[in-house]
Amino acid sequence: MASTSASSHSAPLTFDLPADLIDKLQASLRSDEGGPKSVSEAVRTAVSQFDFEAFEPERDQHRQISVRLPADVRATLNRVARRKRVSLGELVRAALEAMPQVKPAKKKAAAKKRR
């Protein structure tokens, strides 16, 4: 069996992209100026030209929490998650973000006693 280098083998890489990046990829394929001929070629070009040393990822502060939910609520979340093809966490985050903002209670200033 002939040995080949690992770089000559390609394997699919699956990842999510927002719609605007998919549109940007598609637009680059339509270019008549010698642009990439496939999405794979466009991604290979982008990765090979990207300055990874200068890359600073944006990190949101996240904390993991645990909550207790009644069985019927959990079943509803599971059913909707399957139908919408999202995670339970994404559904809960969307529900929390849609929750009306509660204003903190104002502290009453201590009344000064008059003498």
C-alpha atoms as one frame of an Amber mdcrd trajectory, in Angstrom:
protein
   0.000   0.000   0.000   1.467   3.363  -0.973   1.755   5.834   1.847   0.497
   9.336   1.333   0.941  12.392   3.476  -1.869  13.467   5.773  -2.162  16.772
   3.909  -3.231  15.017   0.717  -6.287  13.520   2.435  -9.292  15.711   2.883
 -12.176  15.092   5.211 -15.398  17.054   5.511 -15.490  19.764   8.170 -18.991
  20.753   9.216 -19.698  24.041  10.994 -22.435  26.666  11.285 -22.240  29.982
   9.485 -24.534  32.975   9.778 -26.548  33.760   6.657 -24.490  36.881   5.867
 -21.273  34.830   5.644 -22.970  32.261   3.428 -24.060  35.126   1.163 -20.471
  36.429   1.130 -19.200  32.965   0.170 -21.752  32.644  -2.624 -20.884  36.121
  -3.926 -17.197  35.197  -4.058 -18.075  32.196  -6.260 -19.931  34.370  -8.726
 -16.894  36.554  -9.257 -15.578  36.413 -12.826 -12.165  37.712 -11.739 -10.517
  34.346 -11.112 -12.219  33.864  -7.762 -12.725  30.480  -6.110 -14.715  27.905
  -8.039 -16.187  26.153  -4.968 -17.115  26.874  -1.380 -14.307  24.558  -0.264
 -11.795  26.514  -2.336 -13.078  29.805  -0.915 -12.697  28.501   2.659  -9.209
  27.126   1.935  -8.184  30.511   0.518  -9.648  32.432   3.468  -7.932  30.162
   6.009  -4.577  30.285   4.215  -4.634  34.103   4.096  -5.951  34.734   7.619
  -3.593  36.180  10.260  -4.220  33.794  13.167  -1.526  35.478  15.298  -3.449
  38.766  15.304  -6.799  37.049  15.945  -8.406  37.972  19.268 -11.646  36.045
  19.845 -14.625  37.819  21.363 -15.583  36.052  24.550 -18.880  36.670  26.244
 -19.032  36.057  29.953 -20.990  32.854  30.470 -21.885  30.924  33.570 -23.514
  27.560  33.723 -26.565  27.266  35.933 -28.885  24.430  36.897 -32.602  24.850
  37.406 -35.442  22.502  38.212 -38.298  22.399  35.709 -41.572  20.487  35.968
 -41.767  17.443  33.693 -44.420  19.051  31.458 -42.293  22.173  30.896 -39.232
  20.067  30.102 -41.289  17.924  27.702 -42.509  21.088  25.952 -38.931  22.365
  25.632 -37.769  19.008  24.234 -40.621  18.914  21.716 -40.001  22.497  20.522
 -36.211  21.956  20.404 -36.645  18.945  18.122 -39.144  20.745  15.908 -37.029
  23.922  15.643 -33.737  21.975  15.571 -32.140  23.954  18.386 -30.754  23.148
  21.812 -32.717  23.433  25.030 -30.248  26.093  26.138 -30.972  28.189  23.061
 -34.699  28.041  23.790 -34.214  29.009  27.436 -31.877  31.888  26.467 -34.454
  33.162  23.954 -37.195  32.979  26.593 -35.042  34.827  29.133 -34.089  37.508
  26.604 -37.774  38.034  25.741 -38.737  38.339  29.403 -39.788  41.881  30.317
 -37.093  43.838  32.108 -37.854  44.151  35.793 -36.765  47.433  37.298 -35.032
  47.129  40.639 -37.042  48.387  43.594 -36.081  51.892  44.658 -34.719  52.171
  48.128 -36.546  54.692  50.213 -34.313  57.306  51.676 -34.343  57.333  55.421
 -36.597  60.135  56.547 -34.834  62.752  58.604 -36.425  63.404  61.932 -37.201
  67.025  62.665 -36.791  68.275  66.193
